[in-house]
Amino acid sequence: MQEPARSQSPVEKVSEILRLEAAAIEAAADRLEPADVEKALGLIASCDGKVIVTGVGKSGVIAQKIAQTLTSTGMIAIFVHPSDALHGSLGIVRSGDVVLALSNSGETDEILAIVPALKQRKVALISIVGNLNSSLARQSDVALDASVSQEACPLNLAPTASTTVALAIGDALAMTLMESRGLTAADFAANHPAGRLGKRLTLRVDSLMHESPDITENAGWLEVIRSISKFSLGAVNVVDEAGKLIGIITDGDLRRTLERTEPGQIGTLTATSMMTRSPITASPEMLAFDALRLMEDRPSQISVLPVVEGSGRCIGLLRLHDIVRSGI
């Protein structure tokens, strides 16, 4: 007697759907015509105006994401809903712009309704569609095939695999254009000043450091303690008369020195006998994230860095706490 088929667990079903959508993207990569891709890239790369991305429903959500991705790479790209375009927003479209339209069916009424106006304005029209024989595809300067054999939806109705493929094509276009334009990490960061990514690429040591808590090398042990308490930074920089760094005394240095010194000899201690000579330093221009790595990527982690100019003059102290608090 044949045993009944075992039903899938929820975890297995999730994995199956992920594989289905991954396979849909792979199939799209194999199916895209190289000439069509080159033409689409060329139209966007040579655009003298804006890239206007449009779509309705789920395709509209994907269109918004593609527009934001293009913008983050330094292009001028905006999302315009076709219904809004029909009621005045077409005024933003100018000759020299490129329109990127998303429609799985290729028969979306609102998009087809604005096509004549786009033609009048002599803008290039690129479509990402699930049907190359659709009205939108036929009226486009170039149509990219985003068709799928089936949706991830159990009813094969809800846009799932099709929107994933459309998004992947949009991302691929944006990233290819980004690379061809030679965009650097610094260029990318300029458009992402907030958030962890932007801060890692832009936030410098001089924005987080404290004014240098200086003492001289002849300072006695009691002055060292008072200075550490006064500045409340967990350390003081030991500098010469010209302000150049000689060493650093941390709370740990102070504690270890006192532990190994006979009580009768404590009064003879000076900053010179307590400090760590030639400590690891940061420059004011260094990225804070690089300073963080300097503190942590070593056998024995440290929590403070003296900040030293190119001339050797000590100008600040950077704490690990300040970097972490910045949100990097």
C-alpha positions, -999 to +999 in steps of 0.1 A: +000+000+000+014+034-010+021+057+019+004+092+016+028+120+006+042+138+036+030+174+038+056+201+039+064+219+071+062+257+071+100+260+071+103+237+042+076+257+023+095+289+029+127+273+016+108+261-015+094+295-022+129+311-019+143+286-043+114+292-067+120+330-068+158+324-071+152+302-100+130+328-116+158+354-114+183+329-128+159+321-157+155+359-164+193+363-165+195+336-192+165+350-211+174+387-214+186+397-249+221+412-247+212+438-273+181+449-253+201+452-221+228+472-239+202+495-254+185+501-220+218+508-203+228+532-231+195+551-229+199+556-192+236+564-193+232+590-220+201+606-203+205+644-201+175+648-178+158+625-153+150+589-151+112+587-143+102+553-130+065+544-130+042+515-122+008+506-106+001+484-076+029+460-066+048+471-097+045+506-084+061+496-051+090+480-070+093+511-093+097+533-062+125+511-049+143+512-083+140+550-084+155+552-049+183+529-058+192+549-089+191+581-069+214+567-042+240+560-069+240+597-079+215+597-108+185+620-109+156+595-107+120+599-094+089+578-091+057+591-107+025+572-104+008+570-138-026+581-123-009+613-110+008+617-143-027+617-160-038+645-137-010+670-140+023+653-129+032+648-166+044+684-163+076+670-148+085+651-179+108+669-203+125+661-235+158+643-227+142+623-198+140+585-198+109+567-185+112+532-170+078+516-168+070+484-149+040+462-157+038+425-154+009+422-179+021+450-201-015+461-204-018+484-174-044+510-184-029+539-166+005+534-181-008+529-216-028+561-212+003+582-206+024+566-235+011+590-262+020+620-240+055+605-235+059+601-272+049+637-278+076+648-253+101+626-272+113+608-242+128+573-243+106+546-229+121+514-214+097+488-201+102+459-177+073+435-186+062+400-181+049+398-217+070+409-247+039+408-269+020+433-248+009+468-258+035+484-235+063+463-248+055+471-285+054+508-278+086+509-259+120+518-273+133+487-255+114+460-235+132+438-210+117+404-204+107+399-167+083+370-174+080+341-149+067+306-154+047+307-122+043+330-092+053+319-057+017+323-047+000+289-041-028+302-063-004+315-089-022+349-086-004+373-061+026+391-078+056+375-060+081+359-083+073+384-110+079+414-088+111+398-075+124+395-110+114+430-120+132+443-089+163+422-096+165+436-132+161+472-119+189+466-094+211+450-120+207+480-143+214+504-115+245+486-102+259+482-138+255+519-144+270+527-110+301+507-119+304+521-154+304+556-140+332+548-117+313+556-085+336+553-055+327+544-019+332+581-010+308+592-038+282+567-025+287+578+011+280+614+001+245+604-007+242+584+025+254+607+053+230+593+079+227+557+090+255+532+098+267+529+063+271+566+057+288+572+091+313+545+084+322+561+051+322+598+062+325+603+100+361+613+109+380+611+141+381+649+145+343+649+147+343+626+178+376+633+196+379+653+228+404+681+234+437+666+244+439+660+282+476+669+285+501+665+313+539+668+313+563+639+317+575+652+351+540+653+366+538+634+399+515+605+406+489+626+425+488+651+396+482+622+372+453+610+393+438+644+395+441+650+358+425+617+349+396+626+373+394+662+359+391+652+322+369+621+329+382+604+297+399+574+313+433+586+302+457+615+298+482+622+271+518+628+282+534+656+260+566+675+259+570+713+259+561+715+222+529+696+227+543+665+210+531+631+222+555+611+244+531+586+259+497+579+274+485+570+309+452+551+312+433+541+342+448+506+337+483+520+335+478+539+368+463+508+386+491+485+374+518+509+384+504+514+419+500+476+423+537+469+415+551+498+435+561+496+471+540+519+493+571+539+504+581+545+467+547+558+454+557+594+462+586+591+437+564+581+408+561+605+378+542+604+345+573+590+328+574+559+350+536+553+346+530+559+309+529+537+279+555+550+255+548+554+217+512+544+220+490+536+189+476+569+176+449+582+152+451+611+129+423+637+129+415+629+092+411+591+099+377+576+095+362+568+128+354+533+116+391+528+108+400+540+143+375+515+157+391+487+138+425+500+150+413+496+186+396+462+182+416+443+156+445+435+178+454+408+204+448+432+233+420+457+227+424+493+237+397+518+245+414+552+238+436+567+211+456+599+212+449+620+182+481+634+166+486+658+137+512+652+110+537+674+129+535+651+159+515+676+180+489+659+202+455+675+197+429+651+211+418+619+226+393+595+210+374+570+231+359+537+220+327+548+238+323+578+216+326+558+184+301+533+195+277+560+207+279+576+172+261+546+158+288+532+136 
